[in-house]
Amino acid sequence: MPEPLADAREIVDDLVGDRTAEWDRAGLIPVDVLRALAARGLLCAEVPEASGGLGASSAANGEFTAHVGSRCSSLRSVMTSQGMAAWTIQRLGNPRQHAEYLPELAAGRLAAVAFSEPEAGSDLSAMATTIEPDGDTVVVRGQKVWTTAAHYADMIVVVGRYGSGAAAVVVPASAPGVTVTRVPRPSGCRAAGHADVRLDGVRLPAGAVLGGGQPLMLLVTTALAYGRMSVAWGCVGILRACLDAARQHARTRRQFGKPLAQHQLVGRHLANLLTGEQIATRMCEHASRCWDSGSPDMVVASVLAKQVSAVQAAQGAAAAVQVLGSAAAHEGHVVERAYRDAKLMELIEGSTEICQLILSDHAVSMPAR
């Protein structure tokens, strides 16, 4: 059976070319690039073949995600959002919703997932957005902030309160009452289409509701699991890009009569970069194995992969800046972008501190060995 992502890297490289810095400065990825990738199913490659997708494994899609992340973290962020939307529909939706939405996402439509609110960031229990039944319709009211890829999205999967529990609802971005406002000049992933989304009495068919009545944190954990995996693999890509740039510079740049790589303190940075990349890769490989096998450890493994990879990416990008010095101080340079993008990875899909709290609770509950 052919690998569903066999040509994916070449397709991305052809579409991205050398335009990543240009996209970063402009704060936009050309929509035709996103449509071209979406139409091939590459933005949500794990959608099953039965639903029109590529049916890629987590391991195969993870390595592809790392490649995209090494080229452009903004593009990888859009890819994460598309995959998270598809995963949420797949996990929470019924067969009719699978048949309606998943083929669209695997064939060109773009999607985002809206969690955070002005007063509900890490503490999503403070979420105030409501999805209220009204006959054979629902009415959605609320304000979402920093919704990745919302600027490009045709549909937005909005998480909100539903009766005594919670639900997600598929909201067309063009629906009356939806206002999408781009976040100006974010510090990282500048072209990822971050936007605030206002929902003023948006009326939708009741059939747009996914998983109505579930506990809020269970629903959020379900949706975030995919996002954490994708971010973790994207951080592997950041580390690989930084390592490539740093080692090339250290080999060719001479100071005090010899290449930088031969200076021990510079060598330490290179060693730490390589170590960080290997640690992050192994953590992501383990998490993908858990994902693909349906292991009960899947959720903890995804949190662990995200935590370790994000921290390593932030430290690795800082080390690469130190190796390159002023060469990395130019806006748009691959290491300069990585430095900004990697810091954002420590904040999204569960901040470093939130991941540590989850892992701490897991450690306490583990049986003695």
N, C-alpha and C positions, 0 to 999 in steps of 0.2 A: 504494500500500500504506500503511495507516495506521501512524503511529509507535506502537510498542508501549508507550511510556511517556508518551503524550500527556496522560493525566489523572493521572499519578503524583504530581506535586507537589501537586495539589489534594487527593488522597486523604491524603497525608502531613499536609498542613496541617490537614485536618479531624480526623484522629486525634490529632495532637499538640496542637493548640490552643495554650493558654498554660500547659501542664502541665510543660514541660521543667524548670523550676526545682524544682517539686515532686518530679519523678522523681529529680533530682540529690540533693536533700536526703534522700529516702527510700532512695536507692541501688537503686531498682527501677523498671523499666518494666512496666506492667501486661501480663501475658502475652496478654490478649485483643487488645491493640494489635499485638503481635508476630505473633500468629496471623492477624490480619486482613491484615496486610501480606504475610506468607508465603503465605497462601492465594491472593493475587492474583499471586504470582510476583515481587513487588517486592523481596524480600530477596536474590534471586539472578537478576536480570533477564537475564543473559547466557546462561542455560541455553537450549539450542536448542529451537525449536518442536517438533521431532521427539521431544523428551524431555519435552514438556509445559510448556516454559518460554516466555518472551516472545521470546527470540531477539534481544535488544537488542544493538546494537554497543557496543564499549568507549566510544566517544565519547558516545553517548546515555546510557549507564548512568553514565558519569563525571559528566556535568552533573547528572544526577539525584542521584548520590552527593554532589556538592557542595551541592545544595539541602538534602538531609537533614543533611549536616554543618553547615550554617548554622543549622539548627533545633535539632539535638540530637546532639552527638558520641557520646553513649552509644548512641543508636539507630543511628547510622552504623556504630559498632563492631560491633554485632550483625549489621548488614547485611554488613559486611566478612567476618565469620566465616562467615555462611551462603554467601556467594559463593565464599569460599576453599574451603569444603568441597565445594561443587558443582564448582568448577574442578578440584580434586584428583581427584575421582571421574571427571570427564570426561577428564582427561589420563592417569590411571593405570589406570582401570578398563577391563574388557572389555565387550562389548556387553550381556551379561547383567546386569552390575552397573549399567551405564547405565540399562537398562530398569527395574531394581529400585529404585535410589536416587534418580535425578534427578527423576522425576515426583513423588516424595514431598517433596523439598525445594522444588519449584516449586508445591506444593499445600498447604503448611501445617505440615509437620514442621520443627523447628528443629535447627540443627547448630552444632557448634564444631569447631575444629581444635587439637590439642594437640601443641606442640613442646617448649617450655621445661621444664627440670627443675631441681631444687635445685642441681645442679652443672653444668648445661648450659644457659647462657643464650645469650650471643653465640657461645660456642664449642659449637656443637651436635655437634661431633665427640666430645664427652664424653658424649653421650646413653647412658643405661644401660637404658632401657626395652627389653624383649625381646618378640618375637612368635615363639613356638616352635611349630613343627609337631608335631602329635601325632595320627597317623592322619588321619582326615578332619576334624580340628579343629585349632585353634591355641589356645595359652594365652598370655595377655598379662599381663606383670608389670612394674610400674614406678610412678613417681610423676611427675606433671606439675604444673606450677605456673603461675599467672597465665594460665589458659586463658580467653580472652575468650568470653563468652556461654555458658560451660559450665553456669552456673546454670539457664539456660532450656532447654538442649539436650535433644532427644529422642535424638540420636545424636552421638557424638564421634569424629571421624577422628583416630586416634592414630598418631603416627609413632614407629617404633622399629626396633631392630636385628632383622634377619631372616636367619639363617644368616650368611654372610660379607658380606652387604650390608644393605639396609634395605627397609622396606615401610611402607605405611600400612594401617590396619585400621579398619573401621567398627564401632564399639562402641556398642550400645544403652546409653543412660545408666542404664536400669533393670536391666541385666544383673547377676546375682550377682557380687559381688566389686568392683563399681564404687562408689566413694565420692566424692561431689562436695561440696566444702566452700567456701563463698563466702569471697572475700578481703574482710575488713572494711574499710570506709571507705578505698578507694584514693584517691589524691590527684587523679586525673583520670578522666574517663569513669566516674563513680561508679555509674551505673546500667547499665553494660554487661555485668553478670553475670560479672565475673572470678571464677574459682574455681580451687582446686587439685583435681586428680583423682588418686585413688589406684586402682591396678589390682592387685588381689590374686588372682592366678591366674584371671583372667577367661577362661572357655572359650567359644569361638565357632566357628561353621562355617568351614572353610578358605576357603569362597567369600566370606568377608568381607574377605579380604586383597586390597589393591590394589597392583599393581606390585611384587610380591615379588622380592627379590634385586638391586635397583638400588643403585648407589653412594649412600651416605647424602646427600652434599652435592648430588648431582644431583636426588634426590627432594625435598629441602628447597627447593632453588632453584625447582623446578617449582611447588611449592605456594605459596611466598612471592611469586612474581611477581604473582599476582592480588592478594594482600594489600597489596603495596606500591603497586599502582595505585590500589586503593580508598582507602588511607590518604592518598595524595597528593591525590586529588580531594576527600577529606574536609577536608584542610587548606585547599584553596581555599575551601571553605564556611566554615571558621573565619575566614579572612581577610575574606571578604565580610561576615560578621556583625559583625566588629570594625570594619570600615570604615563600615558603615551606622550603628552605634552611635556611633562617634567623630565622624563628620561631623555627625550630628544634634545631638549635644551641643555641638559647637564652633559650630554655627550659632545655637543658642538660648541658650547660657550666656554671660552678659556679665561681664567683669572689666575694671577700669580704664576703664570707660566705652565699651567696644566688645565685639563678639562675640569669643569665644576664637579663632575661625577667622582673625581679622584680626591676631592676634599671630604674628609670624613664627616663633617657636620652636614654637608649636603647629602652625602650618601645615607645618612640616618633618615633624612626625609624620604628619600627614594625607597628605602627599606620599609619604612612605616606605611608608605602608600601601597606598596605591593602587599604587605601584610593585611592592611585594611581591605583591599580589593579581594583577597583570598578569603578572609573571614566573612565578608558580606556575601560573596558568591556561595560559600558552603552553607550559610544560614538560609539563603534563598532556595538553594537546591533541596535542602531538608524540608523546608516549608512546602515546596511544590510537590515533593514526594508524598507528604501528608495529604495535600490537597487532592492529588490524583488518585490516591488509594482510599480516600474517604475516611482517613484516620480521625478518631475523636480528638486527637491532639492538633487538628488543623487550625483552630482559632488561636490557640496559644502560640503555635509555630509561626503563624502569620504576624502576630504582634511582635514576637521575638525577632523575626526577620526584619520587620519595619524598624524597630528600635535600633538594632545593631547596625543595619545598613545606613540609616539616616545619620547616626552619630559618626560612623566611619566616613561617610561622604563629606560631612561638614569638616571633620578634622583633615581628611585627605585633600580637600580643595584648598584649605588654609595652608597646608604643607606645600602644595603645588605653587601657590602664589609666592611663598617664601623662596622656592627654588628659582622661579622665573624672575622674581624681583620686578623691576619697572616694566619688563616685557609683558607682564600680566596685568598692568595697570591701565591698559587701553580698553575703553568701553567696547564690548563685543568680542574681545579675545575669548577663546574657548575656556581658559582658566578663570578669567574674570567673571564670565557668565556662570561657570560652575560654582564659584565662591558664593554668588548671590542665590543661585538656585538651590544649592545644597542646604543652606540655612533654612530655606522655606520648607524643606523636607522634614526638618525637625519639628515643624509646627502642624503640618496637615495630617489628616487621617488619624488623629490622636497625637497630641504633642509628646515630646520625649518624657515629660513628667507623667502624663496619663498612661503611656505605655509602661512606665516603671511601676505605677500603682497596680496596673493589671497583672504584671509579672510578679510583683510582690505578693498579691493575693494568691496567685497560683502557687508560689513557693510555700506559703503558709499551709495551703490545703493539700500539698503533696504528701503521699504516704512515706513513712520512713523506709530507707533502703538498707 
